[in-house]
Amino acid sequence: MTRDNSSHYLPRLAQQHLRAILSAQPVAVVLGARQTGKSTLIGHTPETQGMLRLTLDDLDTRAQALSDPESLVARADRMAIDEVQRAPDLLIAIKREVDRDRRPGRFVLTGSANLLSMKKVQESLSGRASYVSLWPLTRGERAGLGRAGQWAALFDTPVAQWRDLLESEAGHFPADWRDVARDSQYPPVVVGAMTRDQQADWLQGYLDTFLARDVAELSALSKPLDLHRLMRAACTALGQPEHQAAWAQTTGLPTSTVSRWTDLLAVTYQLIRVPAFSVNRTSRLTRKPRLYWSDTAMALHLAGNTVPTGAHLENVILNDLHAWCSSRSQRPVVHHWRTTTQQEVDFVVELPNGRVLPIEVKATSSPGVGDTAGLRAFLDEYSDLAAGGLLLHGGTDTVTLGRGIVAAPWWRVL
C-alpha cells in the first residue's frame, strides 16, 4: 500500500455517521481511546464549523467545568468539548440546556472512556444524544479512502457471487499480514510515517501517559506497574477466552483487582471483549468472551513480542469489523462461537435483523477443507441465519471450499 506521508487529514469512516447525528440530535458524543483522532474528526466535519472548541485537558476550562458547569455551557450557543469524562457533572448541565433548546447539532462531546460504562457518570443524555465510537485507522482509512472492509457488500451479495465480488473489487492492497500487525494504526504514527524505533518510542510514551494520568483519573491506582503486568498478561493471551483467575495467578494480583482493572481497560477502549454468540439450539456453548486489543502494534509492544501470531491476524480483522460496525446507525455486533466440544468460529457478525456472517481466520497461505470444520458446524446449526461462511487467510488465492464457504486472502476484504 502506498500513501502520501505528508501531514494531512485522513478521511474517517465515522464522519458520515457523525454528520447524520448532528443533523437530527442536539448532542453527538464521539468516544474512543486517546489519539484515535476524535478532535481531528470534529475539526474536519462541516457541521461543527463555528462551534466554540473547548477541552477539559485545559486546567482552567476543567476547573470551570467542575465548579460551575452551567456557566461553561452558557459560554456559547454551539460548542465542542473534548474529554468530558474529566468532569462528569458537565453532562447534567448540558442536559438542562438541551431540554431548554433541542435544536440539532448544538453540542459535540468527546471522551476517551466509555461514558455509558463509567460508574461516576450519572447522566447518559438518553433521548438527547447519539454515540459514535472511533477506533484506530482501518487500512482503507490509512490509504485515504475513508472506508472499512467489504462487510456490507458481503451481506448484500449472494454467496454464489462472493468470489467474483472479492476478486473484482477495486482498491485492494496486498500485504504481508505480519507487517500490518506490527504497524500501529494510531493516526499520529501513520501520518508521521514513523520508523519502527520511532513507533516503539511513541507507543511507550502513550503507555506511560495512560498509566500515569488517564487511569489515575478514572480509578484509584497506587501501583501502575501492577496494571502494566495485567496488560502484558492480556496481550500475551490475545484471542483466548477471558480467564481472570489465571491472570490473577500470573500477575500475583487479587482476582477482584484483576476483574476491576480488566473492566477499566475495556472502558478506556484498550482491551476488546468479543462476546459469545448466544443462540443455543442443539450444541452446548461456552459463554466466556474472547479478548483482543485495540491496536495490534501496542499489543505486541506490551507483550514484548516482535513476532505476530495468528491471533494478531484475527485482531487485524476484528479491528476493521469494529470500525465498520461503529459507523452504522443500525449497529451490527461481533461475537465468537465455541461449543463445549471445541468447535469454533472466530467471529460471527450479527445484523440487527438477525442475519449473521460467520468468519474464520487462518494465518496459513494454503487453506484447505480441514480449515473449514468450524464454519461447516456453524452452518449446519444456523442454516436459517447464515447463507454462507468466509475463511480469511494469509495466502493469495480466492477459492470455494464447498457448502457456501469461500476462502479469500484477508486483504481482499480489508
PyMOL commands that set and color helices and strands:
alter all, ss='L'
color gray80, all
select helices_A, chain A and resi 14-22+38-43+46-48+59-67+69-73+84-86+90-100+115-117+139-142+151-156+159-168+177-182+187-191+196-218+224-236+244-251+255-267+296-303+310-326+369-381+410-413
alter helices_A, ss='H'
color red, helices_A
select strands_A, chain A and resi 27-31+52-55+79-82+107-111+129-133+271-274+290-293+333-338+344-350+356-362+389-393+399-400+405-409
alter strands_A, ss='S'
color yellow, strands_A
deselect
rebuild
show_as cartoon
